[in-house]
Structure formats: C-alpha cells, structure tokens
Amino acid sequence: MDSRGHGEGKIVDPNLVKAVRWAVIASAVVAAATVGVVYLLMYLNYAPLWLRVYSACVDSQPEVVSITEALRHRSQCMRWAVEEQMRLDQNLQ
C-alpha cells in the first residue's frame, strides 16, 4: 500500500477526486436550499395544505420511546394529511 492508502501501484487522478468532491458539495448545497425553500414556504403559509397538516401533526408528536412509535406516528400524520387534501380537492370540484 502506498503512503496515500490507495493500494499497490494505483494512482488516483486528482481531477477525479476534485470532481467527486465538488459533486458532493453541490448536492449538499442543493439539498439545503430545497429544505430552506420548503420551510420558507411553510412559514409564509404558501405551502400546500397536506404539507401544513403533516408538519403540524409531526410537531405535535409526544415523547417517543422507540423508532417504531415515531414511524407509526409519522405514517398516521401522512394519512391524515392526504385525507385532508383529498377532502379539499373534492370540495373544489
């Protein structure tokens, strides 16, 4: 193994390393921007109804004991949010 830890005789192209590094950074920036925009829309009350219902339900989650309980609560929140959105859609028709 050479001093860089890449194995015997293998040379990694520095341009490839830079490209991968920038791709990871760009992906993280896009993900953070997307989350920021969603929260901004929710704050300004422009978010779709189902997202507001889901967020309020998740925020009201009691102290959980296990991951299973948390997942069960979130799936129930999603069901309620979808039901509310479907009810609204039916009333608009």
Protein Blocks (a to p, Z undefined) as FASTA:
>chain_A
ZZkonoghiacdfklmmmmmmmmmmmmmmmmmmmmmmmmmmmnopacfklmmmmmmmmmp
ccdfbfklmmmmmmmmmmmmmmmmmmmmmmmZZ
